[in-house]
Amino acid sequence: MTTDPLTPANAPRADAHLRDAHELAQAYQVNPATGLHDEEATQRALQHGANELQDHARRGPLALLADQFKDFMVLVLLGAAVISGVIGDLTDTLVILVIVVLNAIIGFVQAWRADQAMAALRQLSAAHATVLRGGEVQVVPASVLVPGDIVLLEAGNQIPADLRLIEIAQLQVDESALTGESVTVAKQTGTLAAQDTSALGDRVNMAFKGTTATHGRARGLVVATGMHTELGKVARLLGGEDRSTPLQLRLAAFGKRLALGVIAICIVIFAVGVLRGESPLLMALTAISLAVAAIPEALPAVVTVLLALGARRMVAVKALVRRLPSVETLGSVTTICSDKTGTLTQNHMHAELLLAQGQRWAPGDPLPGPVHAEALRAAALCNDAARHARSDDDGASISPSPCANPTDWQGDPTETALVLAAHAGGLDKAQLDATTPRVQEQPFDSDRKRMT
């Protein structure tokens, strides 16, 4: 009889790094050797929902169009158009409406294109996970993972949920997407002490959703999915109400001051005219005409056009702007604090020079002797970098090239650089691995300073 999967024992746990992995598996009612059964995983999915970050409901065309008329200046213009129509000045009414409509169209098109681009990006990011269910290895959409699932990881995989690691083989994870630290983190399976794990980067027995395994392999227990993951907590913090940009705040303040000032002046003119004996109707029309004339009809349109031009220039350098006023935010930046590696650089490395027996060799030059070839052979064999599946050829040898693309490889940047240097020397790692298979390994560590 299957235990009830809807009990609190299966809920996401924030203290998973403080508990023994196998005891935690018992708490989740799962055998790490076989994983959950499909029926049990289905029942847990009903309780916990999809393993996805919640997104705000997509705005429809009508909602996007309505957003363009919420600005205070636009509302003032619409009021001016109504007043112009009432007093019979149809020309001003038509001009104001044309400006407001053009302003709305420009903003609507920009917002619609940005929403479509964001939807396409989310579709591209749909991931899969390798899980153990009913004793069989399955590849399933990451969205169907539930707490208690057993996930199998290998180099190059994106971590699909928050995992408590049970078994590892030299696993290293790139956690820069979550912690900002570009150096890969070596993982372990032991239980940690509470005082040593205040920061996420210190929880070395965990693998977090959104990070990437760069080296080794592992087996992990899913302890949190969706918005309960550490990445989900970040998404929740970012999901608050939109804040107005400095430009929006200044335009709103200007519009209010202008409206109040115009109203005050119109009241004064109306009062003075009536006191002088003029007709109240005539003075009312005069005051209203003055109010309409004082409203800068072209201001919202000019601002929108300028922001749209800025957004277009940013698209040219592959920067997507979802809302036009955000373009102005860059103009308010005074200081940018950024981690260098992988942010201002591409997080790639390459070998410049090989020095052996007093002789120098640079990638692209002929090898000066067998010692250099043997050094490159060792660099390629003592190496866990691997080519992406998309760049694998049909078995033909790889021609020596000093300009091989590091993005075709996955793994540690140093190891990738060494593989590329070996390829530049005419050595193909795939062929070397086939003819000289690895039978035992001593991994690189800070004491030996080498991999054997």
VOGU-3710 file (C-alpha; in Angstrom, 3 decimals, decimal comma):
1> mttdpltpan> 0,000/0,000/0,000  1,404/3,380/-0,962  1,741/5,976/1,766  -0,247/9,155/1,411  1,906/11,552/-0,633  -0,090/14,578/0,472  1,237/14,532/4,034  3,325/17,425/5,362  6,341/15,090/5,298  6,555/15,718/1,565
11> apradahlrd> 6,517/19,506/1,790  9,574/21,525/0,641  12,210/21,814/3,384  14,403/24,825/4,052  16,695/22,851/6,395  17,606/20,083/3,946  21,318/20,981/4,093  21,308/20,369/7,858  19,923/16,823/7,616  21,444/13,517/6,590
21> ahelaqayqv> 20,631/12,739/2,966  19,339/9,207/3,550  17,258/10,235/6,569  15,816/13,005/4,430  14,945/10,466/1,731  13,041/8,445/4,343  11,184/11,591/5,376  10,171/12,065/1,744  9,141/8,386/1,617  11,385/7,541/-1,318
31> npatglhdee> 14,082/4,955/-1,992  17,107/6,689/-3,582  17,872/3,512/-5,552  14,493/3,360/-7,306  12,886/6,789/-6,979  9,171/7,541/-6,823  6,573/5,518/-8,680  4,755/7,352/-11,463  1,420/7,209/-9,635  2,906/8,692/-6,477
41> atqralqhga> 4,687/11,433/-8,468  1,377/12,300/-10,129  -0,372/12,611/-6,767  2,385/14,807/-5,382  2,195/17,008/-8,460  -1,447/17,707/-7,594  -0,346/18,876/-4,155  2,714/20,937/-5,071  1,877/22,151/-8,563  4,222/22,582/-11,497
51> nelqdharrg> 7,934/23,089/-10,951  7,848/26,514/-12,584  8,441/30,074/-11,514  5,138/31,865/-11,381  4,772/34,611/-13,909  2,331/37,449/-13,933  -0,600/36,822/-16,225  0,241/38,013/-19,697  -1,454/41,250/-20,572  -3,819/41,099/-23,499
61> plalladqfk> -3,923/43,685/-26,299  -6,740/45,642/-24,648  -4,879/45,799/-21,325  -1,706/46,944/-23,080  -3,651/49,619/-24,914  -5,394/50,781/-21,739  -2,020/51,153/-20,002  -1,089/53,842/-22,509  -3,875/56,127/-21,192  -2,996/55,935/-17,485
71> dfmvlvllga> -0,371/58,675/-17,554  -1,523/61,875/-15,817  -0,508/64,106/-18,724  -2,504/61,958/-21,137  -5,546/62,245/-18,879  -5,110/66,024/-18,786  -4,960/66,083/-22,580  -8,124/64,012/-22,858  -9,829/66,440/-20,510  -8,642/69,345/-22,652
81> avisgvigdl> -9,987/67,607/-25,763  -13,410/67,196/-24,148  -13,496/70,843/-23,098  -12,431/71,958/-26,587  -15,237/69,939/-28,088  -17,771/71,419/-25,668  -16,844/74,995/-26,522  -16,935/74,188/-30,222  -13,185/74,277/-30,978  -13,160/71,066/-33,017
91> tdtlvilviv> -9,739/71,752/-34,513  -8,021/71,652/-31,124  -10,048/68,583/-30,173  -8,962/66,743/-33,324  -5,296/67,715/-32,909  -5,213/66,619/-29,262  -6,903/63,286/-30,037  -4,483/62,579/-32,895  -1,511/63,224/-30,604  -2,934/61,043/-27,827
101> vlnaiigfvq> -3,710/58,193/-30,240  -0,248/58,315/-31,832  1,313/58,334/-28,377  -0,760/55,282/-27,407  0,096/53,414/-30,628  3,847/53,901/-30,165  3,715/52,717/-26,540  1,424/49,796/-27,409  3,648/48,519/-30,222  6,757/48,667/-28,018
111> awradqamaa> 5,059/46,853/-25,123  3,526/44,214/-27,431  6,843/43,450/-29,136  8,618/43,225/-25,792  5,988/40,841/-24,373  6,250/38,634/-27,460  10,037/38,543/-27,164  9,837/37,659/-23,461  7,378/34,848/-24,223  9,761/33,471/-26,861
121> lrqlsaahat> 12,655/33,566/-24,397  10,615/31,666/-21,793  9,764/29,028/-24,405  13,425/28,587/-25,281  14,330/28,110/-21,616  12,015/25,100/-21,169  14,264/22,421/-19,610  14,221/18,672/-19,117  15,493/16,535/-16,253  16,764/12,973/-15,931
131> vlrggevqvv> 14,944/11,266/-13,061  14,728/7,843/-11,501  11,133/6,652/-11,260  10,100/3,111/-10,494  13,720/1,999/-10,880  13,898/3,277/-14,464  15,791/6,284/-15,765  13,451/8,717/-17,517  13,878/12,077/-19,194  10,909/14,265/-18,252
141> pasvlvpgdi> 10,066/17,981/-18,475  11,533/19,782/-15,487  8,102/21,233/-14,773  6,757/17,827/-13,618  9,346/17,306/-10,871  7,973/16,975/-7,337  9,568/16,904/-3,862  10,961/13,422/-3,350  12,029/12,848/-6,962  15,519/11,435/-7,512
151> vlleagnqip> 17,361/13,473/-10,153  20,488/12,324/-11,993  22,974/15,023/-12,970  25,982/15,115/-15,245  28,255/17,845/-16,575  26,349/20,359/-18,679  22,956/19,785/-17,040  20,976/22,689/-15,655  19,803/21,964/-12,119  15,996/21,596/-12,477
161> adlrlieiaq> 15,028/22,047/-8,791  16,615/22,477/-5,373  18,381/19,179/-4,616  19,903/17,611/-1,514  22,861/15,738/-2,951  22,972/12,020/-2,076  25,810/10,715/-4,260  28,414/12,702/-6,179  31,431/12,036/-8,367  33,589/15,174/-8,457
171> lqvdesaltg> 30,555/17,379/-8,976  31,196/21,068/-9,567  28,407/23,587/-10,100  28,365/27,046/-11,602  26,156/29,051/-9,217  26,822/32,470/-10,753  23,177/32,832/-11,834  22,122/32,694/-8,175  25,066/33,922/-6,106  26,984/36,034/-8,651
181> esvtvakqtg> 30,202/34,078/-8,027  31,679/32,869/-11,317  34,066/30,311/-9,767  32,561/26,823/-9,809  31,698/25,250/-6,446  32,882/21,754/-5,520  30,015/19,833/-3,927  29,875/17,212/-1,178  27,196/15,039/0,450  27,957/15,407/4,164
191> tlaaqdtsal> 25,664/17,074/6,681  26,533/20,688/7,449  26,393/22,696/10,653  23,878/25,529/10,922  26,481/28,160/11,808  28,425/27,451/8,605  25,557/27,776/6,129  24,148/31,276/6,519  24,981/32,029/2,862  23,698/29,954/-0,054
201> gdrvnmafkg> 27,223/29,590/-1,412  28,233/27,748/1,769  25,581/25,048/1,366  27,886/22,750/-0,575  25,674/19,678/-0,132  22,882/21,363/-2,093  22,349/22,070/-5,788  19,983/24,916/-6,580  17,494/25,406/-9,391  18,822/27,553/-12,244
211> ttathgrarg> 22,499/26,705/-11,693  24,564/24,475/-13,984  26,669/21,365/-13,380  30,036/21,937/-15,048  31,961/18,870/-13,934  31,287/15,360/-12,684  27,947/13,743/-11,966  25,580/13,306/-9,048  22,318/11,956/-7,705  20,103/14,324/-5,748
221> lvvatgmhte> 16,812/14,378/-3,865  14,355/17,114/-4,851  13,544/19,101/-1,700  11,903/22,177/-3,239  10,245/23,016/-6,535  8,837/26,080/-8,262  8,435/29,168/-6,103  9,688/27,286/-3,024  13,202/27,069/-4,478  15,885/29,650/-3,718
231> lgkvarllgg> 15,499/30,967/-7,268  11,744/31,165/-6,683  12,328/33,305/-3,601  14,317/35,737/-5,732  11,531/35,757/-8,328  8,992/36,518/-5,593  11,034/39,513/-4,450  11,149/40,791/-8,017  7,432/40,259/-8,552  6,241/43,313/-6,638
241> edrstplqlr> 4,518/46,320/-8,062  6,265/48,212/-10,816  8,002/51,336/-9,619  7,847/54,556/-11,563  11,055/55,788/-13,140  12,464/59,251/-12,311  11,150/60,563/-15,640  7,636/59,316/-14,930  7,710/60,871/-11,471  8,922/64,211/-12,815
251> laafgkrlal> 6,359/64,247/-15,639  3,552/63,384/-13,228  4,634/66,133/-10,821  4,970/68,606/-13,703  1,526/67,704/-15,029  -0,096/68,208/-11,633  1,622/71,541/-11,042  0,726/72,685/-14,555  -2,906/71,661/-14,186  -3,248/73,359/-10,808
261> gviaicivif> -1,525/76,487/-12,105  -3,726/76,705/-15,198  -6,887/76,162/-13,152  -5,836/78,885/-10,702  -5,107/81,348/-13,521  -8,413/80,570/-15,255  -10,323/81,135/-12,021  -8,565/84,479/-11,512  -9,306/85,573/-15,109  -12,943/84,502/-14,826
271> avgvlrgesp> -13,367/86,316/-11,499  -11,650/89,508/-12,676  -13,711/89,586/-15,877  -17,001/89,134/-14,047  -16,033/91,832/-11,539  -15,373/94,200/-14,434  -18,871/93,589/-15,718  -18,129/91,156/-18,518  -20,614/88,410/-19,384  -20,092/85,291/-17,203
281> llmaltaisl> -20,577/83,040/-20,264  -17,992/84,986/-22,249  -15,485/84,850/-19,381  -16,132/81,123/-18,880  -15,377/80,459/-22,570  -12,310/82,669/-22,340  -11,006/80,843/-19,264  -11,638/77,434/-20,841  -9,906/78,468/-24,068  -6,930/79,649/-22,056
291> avaaipealp> -6,787/76,332/-20,214  -6,812/74,380/-23,472  -4,115/76,596/-24,963  -1,884/76,223/-21,892  -1,788/72,400/-22,059  1,345/71,213/-23,943  -0,343/68,673/-26,200  2,882/67,558/-27,871  4,811/66,811/-24,657  3,701/63,179/-24,152
301> avvtvllalg> 4,203/62,436/-27,846  7,685/63,972/-27,874  8,713/62,035/-24,762  7,322/58,759/-26,149  9,066/59,193/-29,504  12,398/59,942/-27,828  12,079/56,891/-25,550  11,135/54,708/-28,539  14,248/55,877/-30,389  16,321/55,021/-27,332
311> arrmvavkal> 14,724/51,574/-27,121  15,475/51,004/-30,805  19,141/51,860/-30,288  19,310/49,453/-27,353  17,744/46,644/-29,417  20,568/47,166/-31,918  23,014/46,115/-29,172  20,782/43,197/-28,076  19,242/44,881/-25,037  15,490/44,321/-24,760
321> vrrlpsvetl> 13,403/47,067/-23,129  9,978/45,919/-21,998  8,587/49,322/-20,983  9,555/52,557/-22,681  10,117/54,623/-19,489  12,785/52,099/-18,454  15,028/53,540/-21,164  15,315/56,704/-19,109  16,442/54,729/-16,056  19,864/54,208/-17,634
331> gsvtticsdk> 20,245/57,968/-17,796  19,859/58,143/-14,021  22,657/55,647/-13,305  25,707/57,182/-11,667  27,663/54,078/-10,554  27,688/50,497/-11,840  29,091/47,799/-9,523  29,800/44,612/-11,458  31,755/41,401/-10,974  34,296/41,147/-13,791
341> tgtltqnhmh> 34,513/37,461/-14,696  31,610/36,346/-16,835  30,044/39,815/-16,671  32,437/42,255/-18,289  34,275/39,285/-19,804  32,970/36,137/-21,525  34,249/33,750/-18,804  36,440/32,035/-21,405  40,165/31,299/-21,262  42,734/30,331/-23,868
351> aelllaqgqr> 46,340/29,131/-23,782  48,871/31,660/-25,034  52,136/29,715/-24,760  53,587/26,283/-23,977  57,152/26,201/-22,650  58,874/22,793/-22,573  62,611/22,046/-22,450  63,318/25,706/-23,031  61,370/25,806/-26,291  58,276/27,932/-26,779
361> wapgdplpgp> 55,170/26,937/-28,704  52,068/29,032/-29,375  48,767/27,617/-30,715  48,850/27,778/-34,478  52,604/27,191/-34,803  54,195/23,846/-35,783  55,129/21,687/-32,783  58,875/21,995/-32,127  59,291/18,477/-30,717  57,754/15,338/-29,184
371> vhaealraaa> 57,888/16,770/-25,670  55,384/19,466/-26,579  53,111/16,888/-28,234  53,251/14,709/-25,114  52,432/17,700/-22,872  49,414/18,534/-25,024  48,374/14,875/-25,001  48,439/14,860/-21,187  46,496/18,128/-21,100  43,774/16,605/-23,302
381> lcndaarhar> 43,567/13,273/-21,435  43,616/14,703/-17,899  40,614/16,761/-18,782  36,843/16,536/-18,306  35,782/19,150/-20,855  33,396/17,844/-23,519  32,011/19,188/-26,766  28,372/20,203/-26,886  26,198/17,715/-28,730  25,370/20,333/-31,353
391> sdddgasisp> 29,007/20,673/-32,333  29,842/16,953/-32,611  30,838/16,044/-36,146  30,239/12,768/-37,966  33,529/11,230/-36,926  35,856/13,232/-39,113  39,019/14,415/-37,449  39,082/17,988/-36,226  41,500/20,112/-38,156  44,066/21,977/-36,075
401> spcanptdwq> 42,884/25,497/-35,443  44,156/28,049/-32,973  40,797/29,809/-33,196  38,469/26,990/-32,108  35,350/28,335/-30,485  35,317/27,842/-26,693  31,507/28,064/-26,696  31,444/24,692/-28,484  32,726/23,122/-25,259  31,294/22,656/-21,808
411> gdptetalvl> 33,292/22,302/-18,634  35,795/24,248/-16,571  37,220/27,243/-18,518  40,810/26,151/-17,749  40,196/22,622/-19,026  38,437/23,977/-22,111  41,458/26,182/-22,846  43,798/23,183/-22,573  41,634/21,086/-24,905  41,604/23,872/-27,481
421> aahaggldka> 45,394/24,138/-27,233  45,672/20,389/-27,850  43,382/20,699/-30,880  45,574/23,500/-32,195  48,473/21,049/-31,907  46,613/18,454/-34,002  45,362/16,263/-31,124  41,694/15,284/-31,011  40,440/14,672/-27,465  37,668/12,326/-28,630
431> qldattprvq> 40,167/10,094/-30,456  42,576/10,173/-27,500  39,799/9,147/-25,090  38,833/6,281/-27,409  42,361/4,916/-27,805  43,431/5,618/-24,207  40,367/5,080/-21,991  40,444/6,312/-18,411  40,630/3,431/-15,918  41,432/5,330/-12,725
441> eqpfdsdrkr> 41,536/8,976/-11,758  43,079/11,143/-9,087  41,271/14,473/-9,320  42,954/17,838/-9,160  43,307/19,233/-5,645  45,046/22,176/-4,045  47,748/19,978/-2,474  48,878/17,934/-5,495  48,095/20,743/-7,952  47,547/18,237/-10,729
451> mt> 45,103/15,685/-12,095  46,330/12,181/-12,790
//
